[in-house]
């Protein structure tokens, strides 16, 4: 290691350029995979690995904190994809025209609002609550690997290889994506007993450790107790029960799986979303005294010799600017609406972004899972009812969806930054500087794909946009008057009481367990149990020192293979298109 | 016993309330009648949950009374419920270790492991006890103290990164910043030990 006396590089042109290029590449791949298969690619760990390769390997430079800026930029650009592809393709599915500039403006406003709203909570969530943010912790382990010693670097590499190999085998179809233990243990067919083959969930569970066991317990209560009772008491669609009665052999488990799916969509999910919102809001109310202290610290930070946080005045101005942009976009989408109505919608959207961002940041901090899709659907319902018009509801839904993704990403990045010693204001400024790139690139890619392979529910079309189909279905349900308000409100009450019970974040954790599919909760739970057992057997420090790099490798291995697979599919599509043209 | 009972009631209450609220969907036929049956079930679940919460908080009355002066009155010293002296000792030890590294810095490069040891040996034990400390100090004082400790930790992490990357000037600067924050934390703790200083 050479010793240098010059300034320690952190925000450099190389870091920003590499981060931007990697981020744009990830947006292209994520947009394609999201429209084709319904999943996007996590960017932080990938950007850290690719950044190391380029900055250290090719350019022969790149400090730990410089690479942290690279991953902050790349993930900040990439995360917007999830929000855009979840909502905007609904226009194509409904065969409705939309204004590109309007979509770009509202998504960019949402992205900026997401970052601006969450910055003041850094002290509370990272320094005081010390939420784990598993991906942020894993990325820090990747970034710190050059200094952590050869043995730990090897452990991380082994984790990465195991993660990549298992994911490659599932992608290739050699290993199943899920394993149904129901027939093996003889559990009733409608009791979900499916386990996901997901090294990512396993790694996230390990990094979360004991607190994640609450999610496992909540999942078991929701799926193994509430669900069977719902079937027993005939609360489920009678047609599905009939199908189950008349099924035999393997078809029994197929019919049972449909019932489990129905229960999740109609009971667990809406109650879970309510719990998340109620639990997070009560959590915030309980944290007000320490949050006040943290905010006073933030105000004091401005008086220090070197500023470490974006000042509250700048955040306020930024929020105002993004609010104005959102109002302009809403007014353009709803030209007939009165200014008062538009201002009210803009204000509600801004307040909702702050609230939903908080929920998502807490959920991500505690478990690594963010209920983005559920909150986005709820946003679309609320704003459709307010504006009585699908275009504005989808545009605001896009803004909310992008915003809450950015909230979670900013916090993950700031957690990584804390662990490697980055100066928060530098991360905050670069994230704000690049935050609009993601939605714009994603919209451009969407436009190209819509003109090329096409987007639509028609089976002859290649890209079916599975997540946006949920948006269309929700709008149709709202038009039919079928919003489960009782379940949302009931869930919020239960979630609020759970958070009042003295266990920090309990409402959010149980809400997540009701909201998520059990298959991932079970695998995640295995990761949590492995961590607890390892800590008991070899000691907490050893479990952290050696288990964390391995889990970080698992977390990075899965998106690495997914990226490779999507690149392969993109190349295959391009080659097929070229052959057809010739 | 109280904790076990409270936990049991909370679980049962959550399940009952969830089951009650599971039947409140206006799109189902005859939902008004169903609500008449199921809202009482949900209400019973909520009552069980509230009982659990009341039990849990009533169990905390004694320590809360003992530490009443700890809350947000800036002039009052914290009660002896928490060993503030141990926190002061750990913070002093961390600061002294940093001083030693700063003095050695001129002669040899600081090994990253030595920096990491300060975090794991002196700061982590305090950080791991943060829930008890929060309960004893109250939200405002907790935020003041832990905000500064976390900043010191971040500067130590930066010193570690700079040491790995080979930037001794940055190591020195970051160690100095970490020491400054720990001194602020110590001043805070000491002011609580001497009544009337804050």
Interface residues (C-beta under 8 A of the other chain):
Chain A: X1 X2 X3 X4 X5 X6 X7 X8 X63 X64 X65 X123 X126 X127 X128 X130 X144 X146 X147 X221 X222 X225 X226 X229 X230 X235 X266 X267 X271 X287 X288 X289 X290 X291 X292 X293 X294 X296 X297 X308 X418 X419 X420 X421 X422 X423 X477 X480 X481 X482 X483 X484 X485 X486 X487 X489 X490 X491 X493 X494 X497 X498 X500 X501 X502 X504 X510 X514 X541
Chain B: X6 X10 X11 X13 X14 X15 X17 X18 X19 X20 X21 X22 X23 X24 X25 X26 X27 X35 X42 X45 X46 X49 X50 X52 X53 X56 X57 X60 X72 X109 X112 X120 X127 X130 X131 X134 X138 X139 X140 X141 X142 X143 X144 X146 X147 X150 X151 X153 X154 X155 X156 X157 X158 X159 X160 X161 X162 X163 X164 X165 X166 X167 X168 X169 X170 X174
